[in-house]
Amino acid sequence: MRFAVTKVCASGAKARAGLLQIGSSGVETPALLLSTRKGLPAFMSPDLLSSLPLPDSLLLNVCPTHFIEVPPSKTISNIGGLHRMLGLPDHILVAAAGESTECLPSSDATNKFGASFETPAGRKLVKPSDYMELISCLQPNLWASLADEVPAWVNEKRNKTSVERTLRWLDACIALDAASGRNSLGVVVGGSSIEQRKLCATEVSKRNVSGFWIGGFGLGESVEERCSLLNAVTVRIMFFICKLLLPR
């Protein structure tokens, strides 16, 4: 994966446009990441995807936990991955463990072994090994690591624990990945704590990841909190990216 900034806001604001290159596919950003149910948008049939304006028809957000029970992940693997099963070879599939409608993270039931999700098949505990088996079978273009996402109202101790678990699971996911993290997105968590968010972003930046997935939003924070947290995280990430690009 490669990303290049093509335009910046002349007024000095942070808005920018770019080009995201994933394999042979290029997507101009900002772009819409379409939510899906088992790989397909719930609001339209696959044959109508091409009628959407580019690049909004190319990026599909896939939730691996949708595939915990049916169809069996091994079946998808035998078919040749999710692209072939869906008949969408040119689309870009971006996998993330949870989503906001049917696979909600359940922080109370999450423990040191794995993340808990409320799914259509009931509450499921997903360990890094379980998650990476799903990723291996689905073969998405990009995948976000397993994370311990917590709501905004938890205390600082729980925020710290979520960061520690997420980093530990990121290391485990990369170790289990045949591509050694080449297509991975490290998840940045930390709840409503700016300091824990900064710490998580700093540590994720040190790992062998292709990009970042800023998680744990839409879980009770206010609009004002969300803006300040996003600003703190993106500034910290950009600092480390610039540091890596500077000549030594």
N, C-alpha and C positions, 0 to 999 in steps of 0.2 A: 504494500500500500504506500502511495506517495500523495502528499498534499502540497499544493503551491498556492500562494496568495496571488490573485490576479489584479485586484483593485482594492484600494483603501479609501476611507472617507477623507476627503480633502480638508475638512474642518478640524481634523485632529481627533474626531470621535473614534470609537472602537469598531464601528461597523466595517465589514470587509467582505469581499467575494473571493472565491477560490475555485480550484479544480482538484477534485479527489479522484485519483487514479487507482483503480483496483483491478489488477490483471489487465485485460484488454479494454475494460470499460472505464470511461471517464464521466464523472458527474460534476456539473457546476453547482457550487454551493453559494448561499444556503439552499438546502433542498428538503423536501418533506420526506420523513421516514414513515411509511405507511404501516399502521398496526395490522396484525393478521391473526387469524385463528387457524392454527395448524398450517401456517405458511401462506394462506390466502386471505385477502381482505374480506371481512364478513359482509360488506355492503355491496359487493359486485362480483360477477363471475369472471373467471380467468380470461375469457376471450375479450372482455372489455377493458382489461388493463392497458392494452396498447392504445386505447382511445384517450387516455389521460395525457396531459402535456408533459413533455420531458423537462427535467429529469424525474418528475414526481412519480412516474410509473415504474421506475427502476429499483428504488430502494425499498426493501421489505423487511420489517422488524419481525423476526421469528423468535418465539418463546420455546426453548427446548423442553421445558416442563410440561408443555402441552402433549408431548410425545412419551410421557413416562409409561403409559399403559398401552394405548392403541393409536395408530398401528405400531407394532413392536419396532423398536429402533433397529434391530437386526434386519428386519424386513426392508426398511428404508436403505440400510447399508447395502444389502444384496441387490437392490434396484440400481444403486449407484449414487445414492445421496438424495437430498431433498430437491435439488434442482431438477433431477430427472423424474422424480416421483410427481412433482407438480407440473412438469412440462414447461418450465420457465428457465431454460439454459442461460439466457442473457441477463437475467435479473441478478441484483446484488442482494444477498441474504445476510442480514446482520442479526446475530443471535444474542439474546440477553435473557437471563434466568427467569426474571419475573416481569409481569406487566400489570396494568392498572385495572383490568376488568375481571379476569378469571384466574390469574395466578398471582395473587397478592402475597408479598412477603409477610410472614408472621413472626415478628421479632421476639415475642414472648416464648414461642416454642423452639426458636433457633438455639442451638448449643454449640459447644466447641467442635463437634464432629461435622456439622453441616447446617445449611440454611433450611428453614421451614417455609412451606408455601401452602396457601389455601387454594386447592385446585378443584376442577369439576369432579375429580375422583376422590376428593377428601384431602385432608392435610397430609403433606408428604415432606419427609426430611431428605434433603438432597446433599450428599457428600461430594467433595471435589472429584472423587473417582467416578461416582455416578454421573455427575455432570459432564465430565470429559468423555465418558463413554457415549453419551448422547451427542456431544459435539463431533466426535469421531464418526458416528454413523450418519449424522445430518449433513456434514461437510459444508457448513456455511462459509461465505467469503470472509466474514469477520465475526468474532465472538467476544463478548464481554465476560470477564471472569466472574466466578461465583462470589457473591458479596453478602455481608451481614448488614442489611439496610434497616434503619431504626426510625421511628417517628420523631417529630420535633420536640415532643414533651419529655423525652427520657433525660436522665441526669448525666452529668459529665463522665461518671464512671462507666455508664453503659455506652456512651459515645466512644470512649477510649477502647472499650472491649470490641466494639464493632470495627474499629480501624485495625486493631491487632488481628482479629479473625480474618478480615478481608485481605490483609497483606499475606497472612499465612496461607490462605486458600489460593491467592494469586500465585504464590510460589509453587504450591502443589499442582495447580492447573498447568502451569508452564512446564513443570517436570514431567507431567503425564502427556503433554502434547507432542505429537510426532514432529511437528514443525518448530518445536522449542519456542513457542510464543510469537512466531512471525506474523500471525494473523490475529493476534489478541489485542483486546482493549482493556487496559487496567481500570478497574472501577474505583472511583474516588468517593468515599463515604465520610461519615463523621457527624451525621445528624445536624443539629442547629449550632454546633460548636465551630466557630471560625478557626480556632487553633487546631482542633483535631482534623478539620478539612485540609488545612495547610500542611499538616504533618503527613496525612495520607497522600496528598498530591506529590509531596516531596519524595516519599518512599516509592510510590508507583513510578515516578520518573526515573528511578534508579534501576528498574527492572527492564527486561527485554520485551517490551511491548511496542506495538505499532501505533497506538494512540490511547486515548482516554475516554472513559464513559463516566460521566458525572451522575452518580446515583443518589438515591435517598431523597428525592424531591417528590412533592405531591403527597406528603405524609404528615400534614398538619402545620407546616410553616406558613407564615404570612408572606404576602407579596414582597414586603420590604425586607424580610429576612432572606428570602430567596435571592433577591438582587445582590445583597451584601455578601452572601455565601458564594454565589456564582462569581462575583468580582474577585473575591479573595482566592478562589481556586484557580481561575483562569490566569490571574497575574502570576501566581506561583508556578503554574505549568509553563507559561511563556518564559519565565526567568530561567528555568532549567533547560528548556529547548534552546534558548539563545546561548546559554553557557556551553551546551554540547557542540553548537555550531562554531563557536569562536576558535580560531587557530591556537594550538598549544605551543 
